[in-house]
């Protein structure tokens, strides 16, 4: 009984804490923008691309010297200097390239509107402004007398706009650069119909009269942003991640986070084979993917003005003799964190859909949910069907629990007699009740068992709704146009509270009057708490409660406890 009391008080305390946290998010004072962010924006607008001083850290042996004019440490310096914008449109991407560096300065996703009620406003994944997020790549010359187009270089293009033509499945955008000594470089972006994966290729022609050597680097640069508040209480992760194989120690690195605090404290400096680097956020990512046999130094950098970069620079130089040419490149994914798509693109890329410690339950849960959706064609009904299947899977275990609870309910008059007999002597009352439960073979903790069974699934399903882009803006019926956000009219949370109250009435009354009041108050508290949770999660919990009420009522009635 003491254990049950502790469980109830802990649950109540957690509910109150979560409600307070959500109230602070929705109605509390908003943080004031930091002066460094404002200063960064002002500098970007006023210095016309003049380099800002980078944070200098020790150089890495075997790589270009940090701080030299051709190292990544210096390449991150410009405050987004711009030349001419080139617009590229496919059926799934709306991209802006800048002729300075051939950078990707903006990426819109037409297939993913910002909200259900704004179907014509595409989600902006990359761009400049308060939350600047761009992709940069270039070449670093391997010798002091050699030239190479880094992202300071200005390219030329034959057009200002490119669009994927009707009937065509492929679109190429060629950006050209040439040095005074005869080095010619074409940076070519290749887009495919229906694909968020872009091929970026450097074609280098050496007409300099001498050998050329150099490295290719790729980096994602982003200003510091607040970690996004997730649906409900838990925040989603925004920041850098990477993957690869460390041959030096024979260790596979399937998925590692490298957030803005990590970049603030130290530079990432790791030599890995294959893999990828990415900046991820809620539902979406931008990833740079080298050849899976390619060796790179994975690095991160920070500059003044709260701008950060994570990227890769090749470990081995490309050597091109005079009068010859070579081509090399990488792939870039700009789009949703679609698990099937990412798994087909690169090893471990699907791990960017991060279910946290619930992964072992959440992954099969999502697989089953997606399979059901393929049959019923509606995510809301898929949730209902999956809830029924889960209830069927745990039927016998919960039936045993309800059977024990029904027997306890029958013992309620005898418990009242014991309370009258022993009065305020709680120790003797507890001993007498324990002896009675032992004789009658009932478990007073059985009422907590259904909740304990549901909690891991509840948490895993929370993360499935939170992380799976497939459930973003998923509709059901009536006004439920997006099950990944809260119920606009709070109907489901209220129904859930009502179902919990009915469950309370079906359970045996607690002997402790304080405990009884807590149990009576719990449905109200949980209903208010669930106002802030995604409607899909509340739908699962409500349907589960209704099925549980039916099961418990039948068992309790069969034993004559009602």
C-alpha positions in Angstrom: 0.0 0.0 0.0 2.9 2.4 0.8 4.3 1.7 -2.7 1.0 2.5 -4.3 0.8 5.8 -2.4 4.3 6.7 -3.5 3.3 5.9 -7.1 0.3 8.1 -6.9 2.0 11.1 -5.3 4.9 10.8 -7.8 2.5 10.7 -10.7 0.6 13.8 -9.4 3.9 15.7 -8.8 5.0 14.9 -12.4 1.7 16.1 -13.8 1.9 19.4 -11.9 5.5 19.9 -13.0 4.7 19.2 -16.7 1.7 21.5 -16.6 3.8 24.3 -15.2 6.5 23.8 -17.8 3.9 23.9 -20.6 2.3 27.0 -19.1 5.7 28.7 -19.1 6.2 27.8 -22.8 2.7 29.0 -23.9 2.2 32.0 -21.6 5.5 32.7 -19.7 7.9 35.6 -20.6 9.6 35.1 -23.9 13.4 35.2 -24.1 14.9 38.4 -25.4 17.2 38.0 -28.5 20.8 38.1 -27.5 23.0 41.0 -28.4 25.4 38.8 -30.3 22.6 37.6 -32.6 21.5 41.2 -33.3 25.1 42.2 -33.8 25.6 39.4 -36.3 22.6 40.5 -38.3 23.7 44.1 -38.3 27.2 43.1 -39.4 25.9 40.9 -42.1 23.9 43.8 -43.5 26.6 46.4 -43.2 29.9 45.0 -44.2 29.0 43.8 -47.7 30.7 40.4 -47.1 33.8 41.6 -45.3 35.2 38.7 -43.3 34.5 38.6 -39.6 37.2 37.3 -37.3 36.8 33.5 -36.8 37.4 31.7 -33.6 40.9 30.3 -33.9 41.8 26.9 -32.5 44.8 24.7 -32.9 45.3 23.2 -36.3 45.0 19.6 -37.2 48.0 17.7 -38.4 47.7 16.3 -41.9 45.1 18.9 -42.9 45.4 22.4 -44.4 46.7 24.7 -41.7 43.9 26.4 -39.7 43.8 30.1 -40.2 45.5 30.0 -43.6 43.7 31.6 -46.5 42.6 28.2 -47.9 41.6 26.3 -44.7 38.0 25.6 -43.5 38.7 27.8 -40.5 39.0 30.8 -42.8 36.4 29.6 -45.3 33.6 30.1 -42.7 34.4 33.7 -42.3 32.2 35.7 -44.7 29.0 37.1 -43.3 27.0 35.8 -46.2 28.3 38.0 -48.9 26.2 37.7 -52.0 26.4 38.2 -55.7 23.6 37.0 -58.0 20.8 34.6 -57.1 19.9 31.7 -59.3 16.5 30.1 -58.8 16.1 26.3 -59.4 12.7 24.7 -59.3 11.7 21.0 -59.4 8.5 19.3 -58.4 9.7 18.9 -54.8 12.4 21.6 -54.3 12.5 25.4 -54.8 16.2 26.3 -54.4 18.2 29.5 -54.5 21.9 29.3 -55.4 24.3 32.2 -55.1 27.0 32.7 -57.7 29.3 33.5 -54.9 30.7 30.1 -54.0 27.8 28.3 -55.7 26.2 28.2 -52.2 22.7 27.0 -51.5 21.2 30.0 -49.8 17.5 29.0 -49.7 15.5 25.8 -49.9 11.7 25.6 -49.9 9.7 22.4 -49.8 6.5 22.8 -51.9 5.2 19.4 -50.9 5.3 20.3 -47.2 3.2 23.4 -46.5 3.9 25.3 -43.2 0.4 24.4 -42.0 -2.7 22.7 -43.1 -4.6 26.0 -43.4 -1.7 27.4 -45.6 -1.4 24.9 -48.4 0.3 27.3 -50.8 3.0 28.4 -48.4 6.0 26.0 -48.6 8.1 25.1 -45.6 11.4 27.0 -45.6 14.1 24.6 -44.5 17.1 26.8 -45.5 17.5 30.5 -45.8 18.9 33.7 -44.5 17.7 36.1 -41.8 17.2 35.5 -38.1 17.9 31.7 -38.6 20.5 31.6 -41.3 21.1 28.2 -42.7 23.1 27.7 -45.9 25.2 24.9 -47.5 28.7 25.6 -48.8 31.3 23.6 -50.7 34.5 24.3 -52.6 38.0 23.3 -53.3 41.1 24.0 -51.2 44.4 24.3 -53.1 47.2 22.0 -51.9 50.0 24.4 -52.7 50.7 28.1 -52.0 51.1 28.9 -55.7 47.9 27.2 -56.8 44.4 28.6 -57.1 41.0 26.9 -56.3 37.4 28.1 -56.1 36.3 28.1 -52.4 33.0 29.6 -51.5 34.5 33.1 -51.8 34.8 32.5 -55.5 32.3 34.0 -58.0 30.8 31.6 -60.5 28.9 32.4 -63.7 25.8 30.7 -65.1 24.1 30.8 -68.5 20.6 31.4 -66.9 19.1 33.1 -63.9 16.3 30.6 -63.5 16.1 26.9 -64.1 13.0 24.7 -64.0 12.4 21.0 -64.4 10.6 20.8 -67.7 7.4 18.8 -68.2 8.3 15.3 -69.3 11.8 15.6 -68.1 13.2 13.7 -65.1 16.6 15.5 -64.8 17.8 19.0 -64.5 21.4 20.2 -64.5 22.6 23.6 -63.3 26.2 24.3 -64.3 28.2 27.0 -62.5 31.6 28.0 -64.1 34.8 29.5 -62.7 38.2 30.1 -64.2 41.4 31.3 -62.6 43.9 33.7 -64.3 46.4 30.9 -64.7 44.1 28.6 -66.6 42.4 26.4 -64.0 38.8 25.7 -65.1 36.1 24.4 -62.7 32.5 23.6 -63.3 30.3 23.1 -60.2 27.3 21.1 -61.4 24.1 20.5 -59.5 21.9 17.7 -60.8 18.3 17.4 -59.7 15.9 14.5 -60.3 12.1 14.5 -60.5 10.5 13.5 -57.3 13.8 13.4 -55.4 15.2 15.4 -52.5 18.7 14.1 -53.3 21.0 16.4 -55.2 24.3 15.4 -56.9 27.0 18.0 -56.7 30.0 17.5 -59.0 33.3 19.4 -59.5 34.8 19.0 -63.0 38.3 20.4 -62.9 40.3 21.0 -66.1 44.0 21.9 -65.5 45.4 24.1 -68.2 47.8 25.9 -65.9 51.0 24.3 -67.4 51.8 22.6 -64.1 50.4 20.0 -61.9 47.5 20.9 -59.6 46.5 19.3 -56.3 43.8 20.1 -53.8 41.0 19.0 -51.5 37.2 19.2 -51.6 35.4 20.4 -48.6 31.6 20.6 -47.8 30.0 22.3 -44.8 26.6 23.3 -43.5 26.6 26.7 -41.8 23.9 27.8 -39.4 23.3 30.5 -36.9 22.5 29.4 -33.4 18.8 28.6 -32.8 16.7 27.8 -29.8 16.0 24.0 -29.5 12.5 23.7 -30.9 9.7 23.1 -28.4 8.2 19.7 -29.3 4.6 18.7 -29.4 3.5 18.6 -25.8 6.4 18.9 -23.4 9.6 17.3 -24.7 11.8 19.4 -27.0 13.1 18.2 -30.4 16.8 18.3 -31.3 18.2 21.0 -33.6 21.9 20.8 -34.4 24.6 18.8 -36.0 24.9 15.1 -36.4 27.4 12.8 -38.1 28.1 9.2 -39.0 31.0 7.2 -40.3 33.6 4.5 -39.7 36.7 5.2 -37.7 39.4 2.9 -39.1 41.9 4.2 -36.6 40.2 2.4 -33.7 38.1 0.1 -35.8 34.8 1.6 -34.5 31.6 2.2 -36.4 30.0 5.6 -35.5 26.3 5.0 -36.5 24.9 8.3 -35.2 26.5 11.0 -33.1 25.1 14.4 -32.1 27.3 17.5 -32.2 25.2 20.3 -31.0 25.8 24.0 -30.8 27.2 23.8 -27.2 29.7 21.2 -28.4 30.7 23.5 -31.2 31.1 26.3 -28.7 33.4 24.3 -26.5 35.6 22.6 -29.0 36.0 21.7 -32.7 34.9 18.4 -33.9 38.1 16.8 -35.4 37.6 13.2 -36.4 38.9 11.1 -39.4 36.1 8.8 -40.7 35.4 6.7 -43.7 32.1 7.1 -45.5 29.2 8.2 -43.4 27.7 11.7 -43.6 27.3 15.0 -41.8 23.9 16.8 -41.3 22.1 19.6 -39.6 18.7 18.2 -38.4 15.6 19.7 -36.9 12.0 18.7 -36.3 10.9 16.5 -39.2 13.5 17.8 -41.6 17.3 17.6 -42.4 20.0 18.7 -44.7 22.7 16.1 -45.1 26.0 15.9 -47.0 26.9 12.4 -48.1 30.4 11.5 -49.5 31.3 8.3 -51.3 31.2 5.5 -48.7 34.8 4.6 -49.3 36.0 8.2 -49.1 38.1 9.3 -46.2 37.4 12.7 -44.6 38.2 14.8 -41.7 34.9 15.7 -40.0 35.1 19.1 -38.5 33.1 21.8 -36.8 33.7 25.5 -36.5 32.3 28.6 -34.7 32.6 32.2 -35.6 31.7 35.4 -33.9 28.0 36.2 -34.3 26.8 32.8 -33.2 27.3 31.0 -36.5 28.4 27.4 -36.6 29.4 24.9 -39.2 29.8 21.2 -39.4 31.5 19.6 -42.4 34.0 17.4 -44.1 37.3 17.9 -45.9 39.0 15.1 -47.8 42.0 13.4 -46.3 43.6 12.6 -49.6 44.4 15.2 -52.3 43.2 15.1 -55.9 46.3 15.4 -58.2 45.6 16.6 -61.7 48.5 16.8 -64.2 48.6 19.7 -66.6 46.5 19.2 -69.7 44.2 16.7 -68.0 41.0 16.8 -66.0 39.2 15.0 -63.2 35.7 14.9 -61.6 34.7 14.3 -58.0 31.7 15.2 -55.9 29.1 14.3 -53.2 25.4 14.0 -52.7 23.2 16.3 -50.6 19.8 15.5 -49.1 17.5 18.5 -48.5 14.1 17.5 -47.3 11.9 15.4 -44.9 13.2 12.7 -42.6 11.5 10.0 -44.5 12.9 6.8 -43.1 12.5 4.6 -46.1 14.1 7.2 -48.3 17.0 7.9 -46.0 17.7 4.2 -45.5 18.1 3.7 -49.2 20.5 6.7 -49.5 23.2 6.1 -46.9 23.9 3.7 -44.0 22.4 4.9 -40.7 20.9 8.1 -42.2 17.5 6.9 -41.0 18.8 7.2 -37.4 18.2 11.0 -37.7 14.6 10.1 -36.8 15.7 9.9 -33.2 13.2 8.1 -30.9 15.7 8.3 -28.0 15.6 5.6 -25.3 12.2 4.4 -26.7 13.7 3.3 -30.0 13.4 -0.4 -29.3 9.6 0.0 -29.0 9.1 3.0 -31.2 10.6 1.5 -34.4 8.4 -1.6 -34.6 5.5 0.5 -33.4 5.9 2.9 -36.4 6.4 -0.1 -38.8 3.1 -1.6 -37.6 1.3 1.8 -37.8 2.6 2.4 -41.3 1.5 -1.1 -42.4 -2.0 -0.4 -41.0 -2.1 2.9 -42.8 -1.3 1.2 -46.1 -4.5 -0.8 -45.6 -6.9 1.8 -44.2 -5.5 4.9 -45.9 -6.1 7.2 -42.9 -3.6 7.8 -40.1 -6.3 8.5 -37.5 -8.0 5.1 -38.2 -4.6 3.5 -38.3 -4.0 4.7 -34.7 -7.4 3.3 -33.7 -6.7 -0.1 -35.3 -3.2 -0.3 -33.8 -4.6 0.5 -30.3 -7.1 -2.4 -30.7 -4.2 -4.7 -31.7 -2.1 -3.6 -28.8 -5.0 -4.1 -26.4 -5.5 -7.6 -27.9 -1.8 -8.4 -27.4 -2.0 -7.5 -23.6 -5.5 -8.8 -23.1 -4.6 -11.8 -20.9 -2.2 -9.9 -18.7 -4.6 -7.0 -18.1 -7.5 -9.5 -17.6 -5.6 -11.0 -14.7 -5.1 -7.6 -13.3 -8.8 -6.6 -13.6 -9.8 -10.0 -12.1 -7.7 -9.2 -9.0 -9.1 -5.6 -8.9 -12.7 -7.0 -9.1 -12.0 -9.3 -6.2 -10.7 -6.3 -4.2 -13.8 -4.4 -5.0 -15.9 -7.2 -3.5 -13.7 -6.9 -0.4 -14.6 -3.2 0.1 -17.3 -3.9 2.9 -14.8 -6.0 4.8 -12.2 -3.4 4.5 -14.6 -0.9 6.0 -15.3 -3.3 8.9 -11.6 -3.5 9.6 -11.3 0.3 9.6 -14.2 0.5 12.1 -12.6 -2.1 14.3 -9.1 -0.7 14.5 -9.9 3.0 14.3 -6.8 5.1 14.2 -4.4 2.2 14.8 -3.0 2.3 11.2 -0.3 -0.3 11.9 -2.8 -3.0 13.0 -5.2 -2.0 10.2 -2.4 -2.5 7.6 -1.5 -5.8 9.1 -5.1 -7.0 9.1 -5.6 -5.9 5.5 -2.4 -7.6 4.3 -3.6 -10.8 6.0 -7.0 -10.6 4.3 -5.4 -9.9 0.8 -3.1 -12.9 1.4 -6.0 -15.2 2.3 -8.1 -14.0 -0.6 -5.2 -14.1 -3.0 -5.5 -10.5 -4.3 -2.8 -8.0 -5.1 -3.5 -4.4 -4.0 -0.9 -3.2 -6.6 -2.9 -4.7 -9.5 -4.5 -1.4 -10.2 -1.2 0.1 -11.2 -0.3 -2.7 -13.5 -2.3 -1.5 -16.6 -0.8 1.9 -16.3 2.7 0.5 -16.0 2.1 -1.7 -19.0 0.9 1.3 -21.1 3.6 3.8 -20.1 6.5 2.5 -22.3 4.1 2.2 -25.3 2.7 5.6 -24.5 6.2 7.2 -24.4 7.3 5.4 -27.6 4.1 6.4 -29.4 4.7 10.0 -28.3 8.1 9.9 -30.0 6.7 8.3 -33.1 4.2 11.2 -33.4 6.9 13.7 -32.5 9.6 12.5 -34.9 7.9 10.8 -37.9 7.4 13.2 -40.7 4.9 10.8 -42.2 2.5 11.8 -39.4 3.0 15.5 -39.9 -0.3 17.1 -40.9 -2.0 13.7 -40.9 -5.8 14.0 -40.9 -8.5 11.9 -39.3 -12.2 13.1 -39.2 -14.1 16.3 -38.6 -11.8 19.1 -37.6 -8.8 16.8 -37.0 -6.7 17.9 -40.0 -3.4 17.4 -38.2 -3.0 14.7 -35.6 0.5 15.9 -34.8 -0.7 19.0 -33.0 -3.1 19.6 -30.1 -6.8 19.2 -30.5 -8.1 22.7 -31.3 -11.4 22.2 -29.4 -10.0 19.9 -26.6 -12.7 17.3 -27.3 -10.4 14.3 -27.1 -8.7 15.4 -23.9 -12.1 15.8 -22.2 -13.3 12.5 -23.4 -10.1 11.0 -22.1 -10.7 12.5 -18.7 -14.2 11.2 -18.7 -12.9 7.7 -19.5 -10.4 7.9 -16.7 -13.1 8.9 -14.2 -15.2 5.9 -15.3 -12.2 3.7 -14.7 -11.7 5.2 -11.3 -15.3 4.3 -10.4 -14.8 0.7 -11.6 -11.7 0.3 -9.4 -11.9 -0.6 -5.7 -12.1 2.5 -3.5 -8.7 3.3 -1.8 -8.7 2.8 2.0 -6.8 6.0 2.5 -9.2 9.1 2.1 -6.3 11.3 0.9 -5.4 8.7 -1.7 -9.0 8.5 -2.8 -9.1 12.3 -3.3 -5.9 12.2 -5.3 -7.4 9.4 -7.5 -10.6 11.5 -7.9 -8.6 14.5 -8.9 -6.2 12.7 -11.3 -8.6 12.6 -14.4 -9.0 16.3 -14.2 -5.3 16.9 -14.0 -4.5 14.5 -16.8 -7.2 16.1 -19.0 -5.7 19.5 -18.6 -2.2 18.1 -19.2 -3.4 16.4 -22.4 -4.7 19.7 -23.8 -1.1 20.3 -24.9 -0.4 16.8 -26.3 -0.8 15.9 -30.0 -4.3 14.8 -30.9 -3.0 11.5 -32.3 -1.5 10.6 -28.9 -4.7 11.5 -27.1 -6.7 9.5 -29.6 -4.6 6.5 -28.8 -5.0 7.0 -25.0 -8.7 7.6 -25.2 -9.4 4.5 -27.4 -7.2 2.5 -25.1 -9.2 3.7 -22.1 -12.5 2.9 -23.7 -11.4 -0.7 -24.6 -10.0 -1.0 -21.0 -13.4 0.1 -19.5 -15.3 -2.5 -21.6 -12.9 -5.3 -20.6 -12.9 -4.3 -16.9 -16.7 -3.9 -16.7 -17.3 -7.4 -18.2 -14.8 -9.0 -15.8 -16.1 -7.0 -12.7 -19.7 -7.8 -13.6 -19.0 -11.5 -14.1 -17.5 -11.7 -10.6 -20.5 -9.9 -9.1 -18.5 -6.9 -8.0 -21.0 -4.5 -9.5 
